[in-house]
Amino acid sequence: METLKFKTSLKCSGCVAAIQSKMDELENVKKWEVDLTQPVKILTVEGDHLNEEEIIKTLKDAGYSANKM
């Protein structure tokens, strides 16, 4: 299993809720979470054969930005 981390423009649990259904639809993603306790909100994605461009596009389509760390 591989893990990717992204700096995001997410700000709160409402933002996380806004991306939840789209993130849950991603085929190779087994688990994902956003650390809302830090000033920079980090999205951690775990799965097999992850496609970082697909994850970034998923957030962009929902109105948020993401940059791989």
C-alpha positions in Angstrom: 0.0 0.0 0.0 1.2 3.5 -0.8 0.6 6.8 1.0 0.5 10.3 -0.5 0.2 13.6 1.3 -1.2 16.8 0.0 -1.3 20.4 1.3 -4.8 21.6 0.7 -7.0 24.7 0.8 -9.5 22.8 3.0 -10.4 24.8 6.1 -13.0 22.9 8.2 -15.1 19.8 8.6 -17.6 21.3 6.1 -14.9 21.4 3.5 -14.1 17.8 4.2 -17.8 16.8 3.9 -17.9 18.6 0.5 -15.2 16.3 -0.9 -16.2 13.1 0.9 -18.4 11.5 -1.8 -15.9 12.3 -4.5 -12.9 11.0 -2.6 -14.9 7.8 -1.6 -15.5 7.2 -5.3 -11.8 7.1 -6.2 -11.1 3.5 -7.2 -7.6 2.8 -5.7 -8.1 4.8 -2.5 -8.5 2.6 0.5 -8.5 5.3 3.2 -8.2 9.0 3.3 -8.2 11.7 6.0 -7.6 15.4 6.5 -5.8 16.7 9.6 -7.8 19.7 10.6 -5.8 20.4 13.8 -2.9 22.0 12.0 -2.7 25.5 10.3 -1.9 23.8 7.0 -4.6 21.1 6.3 -2.9 17.9 5.1 -4.8 15.3 3.1 -3.4 11.8 3.6 -4.4 9.2 1.1 -3.7 5.5 1.3 -4.2 2.9 -1.4 -2.7 0.9 -4.2 -1.5 2.4 -7.5 -2.6 5.9 -6.4 -2.9 8.6 -9.1 -1.8 11.9 -7.7 -3.2 13.9 -10.6 -6.7 12.3 -10.2 -6.7 13.2 -6.5 -5.6 16.8 -7.2 -8.3 17.0 -9.9 -11.0 15.6 -7.6 -10.3 18.4 -5.1 -10.1 21.0 -7.8 -13.5 19.9 -9.2 -14.9 20.4 -5.7 -13.4 23.9 -5.5 -10.3 23.3 -3.5 -6.6 23.1 -4.2 -4.1 20.4 -3.4 -0.3 20.2 -3.9 1.6 17.0 -3.3 4.1 17.1 -0.5 
